[in-house]
Amino acid sequence: MSTTETPDSVVRAYIAQHRAAFLDNLADWLRIPSVSADPDREGEVRRSADWLTAKLKETGFPVAEVWETADGGLPAVFAEWPSGDAGAPTVLVYGHHDVQPAAREDGWDTDPFEPTVVDGRMYARGAADDKGQVFFHTLGVRAHLAATGRTAPAVNLKLLIEGEEESGSPNFSDLIRRHADRLAADVVVISDTGMWAADTPTVCTGMRGLADAEISFYGPDTDIHSGSFGGAVPNPADEAARLVAALHDADRRVAIPGFYDGVIELTERERELFAELPFDEDTWLGVAKSRATQGEAGFSTLERIWARPTAEVNGIWGGYTGPGGKTIVPAEAHLKLSFRMVAGQDADKVRQAVADWVATQVTPGIRHEIEFRGSTRPCLTPLDHPALQSLARSMGRAFEQKIGFTREGGSGPAAELQDVLGAPVLFLGISIPSDGWHSINEKVELALLDKGVEAAAYLWADLAAHWNTSNAAN
């Protein structure tokens, strides 16, 4: 490095020099239709895993392997590049190489598996979700080496790239538990997420968890005449409606005793940071196809969808729903409910609280059954965590501006990795809402892809330096 060069200028020059080859390689990967939900494309998912494994070896990873999943599932890719430095932190990067189904006849302007660049955007299925965001790490680590003069990363760098994420990750929990020793890490970096907007770069600090339930109510052995029996025997449909009506109190808080146990409340600093984001409620309502906001009293819309637990009725049915009338007391009725959980809540305790509450609500003469279908844990990394601060600094260097903070209202595999590996989770993503994940004309902004490469290039040295500093302080 000359006396006039800085690490940042070296990184940017390296990216510019290798950008064309990087995009050509990404396009080759995007041409592989690795649709995990389509049994006819199982071979393509495997071809995608093989392609990535070879490319990671070419990048410099001394270890790059295809990992098979249980029960004939689809393969993941694991790679590892040791630092060689004593005391270097170990970082695991997570992403996925499978993609959503896509076809030209769905309404795409171009072939979804023939990448097309128009006006600085690359259109293809998987461009943003998630091949583009996985692949920027290959150029990022090489730029990191160029800027630091190292022959190996400043951290012990590992990658786990799943092949079933778009199919619900049915074998992911088993996979990471079987390989927990090899996946052991001090920090997990998720590159399967996004930012607020192209001109408002942000870092996500957490995701909500999810639990869902189906409740069935049974009354008479068969549908019976409402004139002869209505008003004199319990009605399962009425029971379902009563339960739904009792689910929230007047302030739209979930009325289930114990539901909020353990909730980690928003800090005042987090509320201030959320409020700084350029959020327009009318625009948001337009996206939501809704006409008014509603939710727990005392919280803003962003706070409600990012940092508060919720209970939603996903479906309610029972009795006669055909044309005309049919005057009956139905034999049964059903509800589907989902519960979003935030950091501090325990899924098992939430499910038990729901089951206990339902049991107290049901009228004598009504038999009920409740079925829970698994859960996803919430995760949260505190704002002052040294690893999160490293990520914010690295993003700030890449974008040359202040980085905001968000959370995700949805749920994902981050908490599973956090729980199994016992490591904090960081979200390094550069996608924006207009990228069209799971939709037609999915794309990635090439300028933002460059920023992802750059942020990754800065992150490894920053993590190593501040991890050692924070450990020394302890």
Secondary structure per residue as TSV (DSSP state, phi and psi in degrees):
chain	resnum	aa	ss	phi	psi
A	1	M	-	360.0	128.4
A	2	S	-	-76.0	169.2
A	3	T	T	-67.7	-19.4
A	4	T	T	-92.2	-9.5
A	5	E	-	-91.0	150.4
A	6	T	-	-119.4	161.2
A	7	P	H	-54.2	-38.7
A	8	D	H	-65.6	-41.7
A	9	S	H	-68.0	-35.0
A	10	V	H	-65.2	-43.7
A	11	V	H	-59.2	-47.3
A	12	R	H	-66.4	-38.2
A	13	A	H	-66.0	-40.1
A	14	Y	H	-64.5	-43.0
A	15	I	H	-61.8	-45.4
A	16	A	H	-62.0	-39.4
A	17	Q	H	-67.7	-34.5
A	18	H	H	-107.3	6.9
A	19	R	H	-62.7	-45.3
A	20	A	H	-61.7	-45.8
A	21	A	H	-65.1	-38.7
A	22	F	H	-59.0	-47.1
A	23	L	H	-68.6	-35.5
A	24	D	H	-62.9	-42.8
A	25	N	H	-65.4	-43.1
A	26	L	H	-59.6	-43.2
A	27	A	H	-60.2	-40.7
A	28	D	H	-59.5	-41.6
A	29	W	H	-67.3	-41.0
A	30	L	H	-65.7	-21.5
A	31	R	T	-72.1	-14.7
A	32	I	S	-84.8	113.4
A	33	P	-	-79.4	73.1
A	34	S	-	-81.9	64.8
A	35	V	B	-86.2	104.2
A	36	S	T	-69.4	-24.4
A	37	A	T	-78.4	-11.5
A	38	D	-	-103.8	109.9
A	39	P	G	-57.5	-28.3
A	40	D	G	-70.7	-12.5
A	41	R	G	-112.4	20.5
A	42	E	H	-57.4	-40.6
A	43	G	H	-62.5	-33.2
A	44	E	H	-71.0	-36.0
A	45	V	H	-63.7	-40.1
A	46	R	H	-67.0	-38.7
A	47	R	H	-63.6	-37.9
A	48	S	H	-62.4	-43.8
A	49	A	H	-62.9	-42.8
A	50	D	H	-64.4	-41.2
A	51	W	H	-60.8	-47.5
A	52	L	H	-65.8	-40.8
A	53	T	H	-57.7	-46.5
A	54	A	H	-63.6	-39.6
A	55	K	H	-69.4	-35.3
A	56	L	H	-67.4	-37.1
A	57	K	H	-64.2	-41.2
A	58	E	H	-63.7	-34.2
A	59	T	H	-64.3	-32.1
A	60	G	T	133.7	-6.3
A	61	F	-	-64.8	120.3
A	62	P	S	-70.9	-20.8
A	63	V	E	-123.5	124.7
A	64	A	E	-150.0	120.7
A	65	E	E	-136.8	150.3
A	66	V	E	-90.3	126.0
A	67	W	E	-106.5	124.6
A	68	E	-	-78.3	150.3
A	69	T	-	-106.4	167.5
A	70	A	G	-70.5	161.1
A	71	D	G	56.5	36.0
A	72	G	G	69.3	24.8
A	73	G	-	-73.5	-176.1
A	74	L	-	-93.3	149.9
A	75	P	-	-78.2	150.3
A	76	A	E	-105.6	169.4
A	77	V	E	-121.2	133.3
A	78	F	E	-120.8	137.8
A	79	A	E	-140.4	154.8
A	80	E	E	-148.9	136.3
A	81	W	E	-136.8	97.0
A	82	P	-	-64.4	147.2
A	83	S	-	-73.5	-41.8
A	84	G	-	89.1	-10.4
A	85	D	-	-91.3	130.5
A	86	A	T	-63.3	133.8
A	87	G	T	80.9	2.2
A	88	A	-	-66.1	138.1
A	89	P	-	-69.5	156.8
A	90	T	E	-106.6	128.7
A	91	V	E	-119.5	130.9
A	92	L	E	-109.2	121.5
A	93	V	E	-95.5	128.1
A	94	Y	E	-110.9	141.3
A	95	G	E	-161.2	-168.5
A	96	H	E	-143.3	150.4
A	97	H	-	-109.3	-3.3
A	98	D	-	-85.4	160.0
A	99	V	B	-133.8	167.8
A	100	Q	-	-74.4	156.1
A	101	P	-	-60.4	151.1
A	102	A	-	-161.7	142.7
A	103	A	-	-149.8	149.3
A	104	R	G	-55.7	-38.6
A	105	E	G	-70.3	-9.4
A	106	D	G	-69.7	-14.7
A	107	G	T	122.1	7.4
A	108	W	-	-65.4	144.7
A	109	D	S	-77.8	-22.6
A	110	T	S	-136.0	170.6
A	111	D	-	-63.6	121.2
A	112	P	T	-64.6	-18.0
A	113	F	T	-112.6	23.3
A	114	E	S	-128.4	92.7
A	115	P	-	-53.6	135.5
A	116	T	E	-131.1	128.3
A	117	V	E	-101.3	122.4
A	118	V	E	-137.3	125.5
A	119	D	T	51.7	44.4
A	120	G	T	76.6	16.8
A	121	R	E	-127.7	138.4
A	122	M	E	-102.6	119.0
A	123	Y	E	-98.9	125.6
A	124	A	S	-179.9	153.1
A	125	R	T	-69.2	126.8
A	126	G	T	94.1	-2.9
A	127	A	T	-58.7	-40.7
A	128	A	T	-104.8	-35.6
A	129	D	T	-121.5	84.5
A	130	D	T	-142.7	11.8
A	131	K	H	-64.1	-41.5
A	132	G	H	-60.5	-40.5
A	133	Q	H	-78.4	-24.3
A	134	V	H	-73.2	-45.5
A	135	F	H	-70.9	-24.4
A	136	F	H	-63.7	-18.4
A	137	H	H	-69.1	-26.6
A	138	T	H	-67.2	-44.1
A	139	L	H	-75.3	-33.1
A	140	G	H	-61.4	-43.6
A	141	V	H	-69.9	-33.9
A	142	R	H	-68.8	-38.6
A	143	A	H	-65.6	-37.1
A	144	H	H	-59.0	-44.4
A	145	L	H	-65.8	-40.9
A	146	A	H	-62.9	-39.0
A	147	A	H	-77.0	-26.9
A	148	T	H	-102.6	-12.7
A	149	G	T	74.8	12.5
A	150	R	-	-82.0	161.4
A	151	T	S	-105.9	-6.8
A	152	A	S	-145.3	156.4
A	153	P	-	-61.3	158.9
A	154	A	S	-73.0	-13.2
A	155	V	S	-120.3	159.9
A	156	N	E	-76.0	105.7
A	157	L	E	-99.0	126.2
A	158	K	E	-124.8	150.6
A	159	L	E	-127.5	138.1
A	160	L	E	-129.3	110.7
A	161	I	E	-114.7	107.7
A	162	E	E	-75.2	154.4
A	163	G	S	-114.8	10.0
A	164	E	-	-134.5	13.7
A	165	E	G	-60.3	-40.6
A	166	E	G	-75.2	-2.0
A	167	S	G	-114.1	19.7
A	168	G	T	89.9	8.5
A	169	S	-	52.0	50.8
A	170	P	T	-63.8	-25.5
A	171	N	T	-112.5	8.1
A	172	F	H	-68.4	-44.8
A	173	S	H	-59.3	-45.6
A	174	D	H	-63.0	-40.8
A	175	L	H	-60.6	-49.0
A	176	I	H	-73.9	-25.9
A	177	R	H	-74.0	-39.1
A	178	R	H	-65.5	-33.2
A	179	H	T	-109.6	24.3
A	180	A	H	-57.4	-36.3
A	181	D	H	-64.0	-44.1
A	182	R	H	-75.4	-24.6
A	183	L	H	-88.6	-5.0
A	184	A	-	-49.2	132.7
A	185	A	-	-151.8	157.5
A	186	D	S	-89.1	-26.5
A	187	V	E	-142.8	141.5
A	188	V	E	-111.9	130.8
A	189	V	E	-112.3	120.7
A	190	I	E	-98.2	119.9
A	191	S	-	-114.2	66.0
A	192	D	S	-148.6	51.9
A	193	T	-	-153.9	-171.2
A	194	G	B	-142.9	-168.3
A	195	M	-	-121.7	170.6
A	196	W	S	-62.1	-50.0
A	197	A	B	-165.0	165.8
A	198	A	T	-60.3	-35.9
A	199	D	T	-96.6	5.6
A	200	T	B	-134.4	74.8
A	201	P	-	-66.9	139.1
A	202	T	E	-140.5	162.3
A	203	V	E	-119.7	129.9
A	204	C	E	-81.5	139.4
A	205	T	E	-109.3	-9.2
A	206	G	E	-176.8	166.2
A	207	M	E	-132.2	151.9
A	208	R	-	-80.6	157.7
A	209	G	E	-93.7	176.5
A	210	L	E	-145.9	135.5
A	211	A	E	-137.2	143.7
A	212	D	E	-133.7	159.5
A	213	A	E	-144.6	149.8
A	214	E	E	-120.8	127.9
A	215	I	E	-116.8	129.9
A	216	S	E	-116.6	138.5
A	217	F	E	-118.3	132.3
A	218	Y	E	-125.1	131.1
A	219	G	-	-119.8	-107.9
A	220	P	S	-60.3	157.4
A	221	D	S	-67.4	-26.1
A	222	T	S	-140.8	168.4
A	223	D	-	-58.9	137.9
A	224	I	E	-129.1	162.0
A	225	H	E	-67.3	125.5
A	226	S	H	-73.6	-23.1
A	227	G	H	-73.5	-37.8
A	228	S	H	-81.9	-30.1
A	229	F	H	-127.8	-16.3
A	230	G	T	-61.5	138.4
A	231	G	T	85.4	-3.4
A	232	A	T	-124.3	-8.9
A	233	V	S	-133.8	155.2
A	234	P	-	-63.8	143.0
A	235	N	-	-112.8	116.3
A	236	P	H	-58.6	-37.5
A	237	A	H	-65.9	-39.9
A	238	D	H	-63.3	-37.0
A	239	E	H	-64.4	-42.9
A	240	A	H	-62.4	-42.9
A	241	A	H	-65.2	-40.6
A	242	R	H	-63.0	-40.9
A	243	L	H	-64.5	-43.1
A	244	V	H	-61.6	-42.7
A	245	A	H	-64.3	-27.6
A	246	A	T	-90.2	-2.3
A	247	L	S	-67.6	-31.0
A	248	H	B	-125.7	152.4
A	249	D	-	-90.7	-172.4
A	250	A	T	-65.1	-22.5
A	251	D	T	-94.4	12.3
A	252	R	S	64.3	23.5
A	253	R	-	-83.6	145.6
A	254	V	B	-65.4	126.9
A	255	A	-	-91.4	11.3
A	256	I	S	-79.7	119.8
A	257	P	T	-56.9	133.6
A	258	G	T	84.9	-3.8
A	259	F	T	-62.4	-36.6
A	260	Y	T	-91.9	6.1
A	261	D	T	-58.4	129.3
A	262	G	T	85.7	-7.7
A	263	V	-	-56.4	127.5
A	264	I	-	-83.5	114.4
A	265	E	-	-74.4	152.6
A	266	L	-	-60.7	138.9
A	267	T	-	-82.0	160.6
A	268	E	H	-61.8	-35.6
A	269	R	H	-64.6	-41.1
A	270	E	H	-63.1	-41.2
A	271	R	H	-64.0	-38.3
A	272	E	H	-64.5	-42.7
A	273	L	H	-66.1	-40.4
A	274	F	H	-61.9	-41.3
A	275	A	H	-67.6	-22.7
A	276	E	H	-73.8	-19.4
A	277	L	S	-68.7	143.9
A	278	P	-	-76.9	71.3
A	279	F	-	-92.7	124.4
A	280	D	-	-111.4	112.8
A	281	E	H	-65.5	-37.0
A	282	D	H	-64.5	-41.2
A	283	T	H	-63.6	-43.1
A	284	W	H	-61.9	-41.6
A	285	L	H	-62.2	-35.8
A	286	G	H	-62.5	-42.7
A	287	V	H	-64.5	-37.7
A	288	A	H	-76.4	-5.2
A	289	K	T	54.1	40.1
A	290	S	-	-130.0	167.2
A	291	R	S	-113.9	-8.4
A	292	A	-	-157.8	153.5
A	293	T	-	-90.7	157.4
A	294	Q	-	-157.4	148.8
A	295	G	-	162.9	-170.6
A	296	E	S	-59.9	127.3
A	297	A	T	-61.2	142.0
A	298	G	T	93.0	2.9
A	299	F	-	-131.6	146.4
A	300	S	-	-75.6	170.0
A	301	T	H	-59.9	-46.4
A	302	L	H	-63.3	-39.8
A	303	E	H	-63.2	-38.3
A	304	R	H	-64.4	-42.6
A	305	I	H	-87.4	-15.0
A	306	W	H	-105.6	-34.2
A	307	A	H	-133.5	9.8
A	308	R	S	-122.4	143.1
A	309	P	-	-75.1	151.5
A	310	T	E	-139.7	161.4
A	311	A	E	-129.4	126.9
A	312	E	E	-125.7	142.0
A	313	V	E	-88.2	113.6
A	314	N	E	-90.9	-21.7
A	315	G	E	-169.1	147.5
A	316	I	E	-147.4	127.8
A	317	W	E	-155.6	161.5
A	318	G	E	159.8	155.7
A	319	G	S	72.2	-156.4
A	320	Y	-	-89.6	128.0
A	321	T	-	-128.3	14.8
A	322	G	S	-83.5	-174.5
A	323	P	S	-66.2	149.9
A	324	G	S	71.0	-165.7
A	325	G	-	-108.2	158.4
A	326	K	-	-149.9	103.1
A	327	T	-	-81.7	91.9
A	328	I	E	-133.0	162.5
A	329	V	E	-100.5	112.5
A	330	P	-	-69.6	154.5
A	331	A	S	-75.8	-24.8
A	332	E	E	-156.0	162.1
A	333	A	E	-151.4	161.5
A	334	H	E	-143.5	151.6
A	335	L	E	-132.3	143.8
A	336	K	E	-117.0	126.1
A	337	L	E	-123.9	147.6
A	338	S	E	-130.4	147.2
A	339	F	E	-127.1	117.9
A	340	R	E	-89.4	130.5
A	341	M	E	-113.7	151.1
A	342	V	-	-114.1	171.1
A	343	A	T	-52.2	136.7
A	344	G	T	101.7	-23.1
A	345	Q	-	-83.2	147.7
A	346	D	-	-110.8	124.2
A	347	A	H	-59.6	-41.3
A	348	D	H	-63.7	-39.6
A	349	K	H	-70.2	-36.4
A	350	V	H	-63.9	-45.6
A	351	R	H	-61.1	-41.2
A	352	Q	H	-66.1	-39.7
A	353	A	H	-62.6	-40.7
A	354	V	H	-63.8	-47.3
A	355	A	H	-61.1	-43.3
A	356	D	H	-64.6	-41.4
A	357	W	H	-65.8	-44.6
A	358	V	H	-59.5	-42.8
A	359	A	H	-59.6	-34.5
A	360	T	H	-77.2	-19.1
A	361	Q	H	-89.4	-22.8
A	362	V	S	-75.6	134.1
A	363	T	-	-71.5	140.8
A	364	P	T	-55.3	137.8
A	365	G	T	99.1	-11.3
A	366	I	-	-107.3	126.6
A	367	R	E	-96.3	138.1
A	368	H	E	-129.7	153.9
A	369	E	E	-130.5	141.1
A	370	I	E	-129.3	131.8
A	371	E	E	-124.6	127.4
A	372	F	E	-104.8	138.7
A	373	R	E	-118.0	61.4
A	374	G	E	80.4	177.7
A	375	S	E	-159.2	160.5
A	376	T	E	-121.2	132.1
A	377	R	-	-79.5	150.7
A	378	P	-	-78.0	161.0
A	379	C	E	-143.3	153.2
A	380	L	E	-157.2	133.0
A	381	T	-	-110.9	120.7
A	382	P	-	-59.0	149.3
A	383	L	T	-57.4	-33.5
A	384	D	T	-90.3	7.8
A	385	H	-	-66.6	132.6
A	386	P	H	-55.5	-37.3
A	387	A	H	-67.0	-40.3
A	388	L	H	-65.9	-37.5
A	389	Q	H	-66.2	-35.0
A	390	S	H	-61.5	-43.8
A	391	L	H	-64.4	-43.2
A	392	A	H	-63.0	-40.3
A	393	R	H	-64.1	-42.8
A	394	S	H	-65.5	-41.8
A	395	M	H	-63.9	-41.1
A	396	G	H	-61.9	-38.8
A	397	R	H	-65.1	-42.2
A	398	A	H	-66.3	-44.9
A	399	F	H	-89.7	-12.5
A	400	E	T	55.4	43.5
A	401	Q	S	-161.0	171.4
A	402	K	-	-65.4	139.0
A	403	I	-	-102.1	129.4
A	404	G	E	-88.2	175.9
A	405	F	E	-129.1	139.1
A	406	T	E	-133.7	178.0
A	407	R	E	-130.0	172.4
A	408	E	E	-107.8	134.8
A	409	G	S	-78.1	-22.2
A	410	G	S	-84.3	-167.5
A	411	S	-	-133.1	155.3
A	412	G	-	-163.0	-168.6
A	413	P	T	-79.9	-1.0
A	414	A	H	-58.0	-44.5
A	415	A	H	-66.5	-33.1
A	416	E	H	-63.2	-44.3
A	417	L	H	-63.9	-42.0
A	418	Q	H	-60.8	-43.0
A	419	D	H	-71.3	-46.5
A	420	V	H	-69.4	-41.5
A	421	L	H	-92.6	-13.3
A	422	G	T	63.9	37.2
A	423	A	-	-126.6	148.8
A	424	P	-	-67.6	153.0
A	425	V	E	-111.0	131.1
A	426	L	E	-114.3	145.8
A	427	F	E	-113.6	108.0
A	428	L	-	-110.1	96.7
A	429	G	-	-137.6	150.1
A	430	I	-	-124.0	7.5
A	431	S	B	-73.9	156.1
A	432	I	-	-125.5	161.5
A	433	P	G	-55.1	-31.5
A	434	S	G	-76.4	-0.1
A	435	D	G	-71.5	-15.2
A	436	G	-	73.3	43.5
A	437	W	T	-55.5	135.7
A	438	H	T	66.2	5.8
A	439	S	S	-116.0	-178.1
A	440	I	T	-74.4	155.0
A	441	N	T	57.0	40.2
A	442	E	-	-57.9	141.7
A	443	K	E	-150.7	168.5
A	444	V	E	-131.5	139.9
A	445	E	E	-78.0	120.9
A	446	L	H	-64.3	-34.0
A	447	A	H	-64.4	-36.7
A	448	L	H	-74.5	-33.2
A	449	L	H	-60.2	-41.2
A	450	D	H	-58.1	-41.6
A	451	K	H	-66.2	-34.9
A	452	G	H	-63.9	-43.8
A	453	V	H	-57.5	-46.7
A	454	E	H	-65.0	-45.0
A	455	A	H	-61.6	-41.9
A	456	A	H	-63.3	-37.0
A	457	A	H	-63.8	-36.2
A	458	Y	H	-79.5	-29.5
A	459	L	H	-65.0	-39.9
A	460	W	H	-66.2	-42.7
A	461	A	H	-68.0	-38.6
A	462	D	H	-65.6	-44.1
A	463	L	H	-60.6	-45.0
A	464	A	H	-61.6	-45.0
A	465	A	H	-65.1	-46.1
A	466	H	H	-84.0	-22.1
A	467	W	H	-66.8	-45.3
A	468	N	H	-63.9	-39.9
A	469	T	H	-63.5	-45.9
A	470	S	H	-68.7	-35.0
A	471	N	H	-67.7	-39.5
A	472	A	H	-63.3	-36.3
A	473	A	H	-66.1	-26.8
A	474	N	-	-86.9	360.0
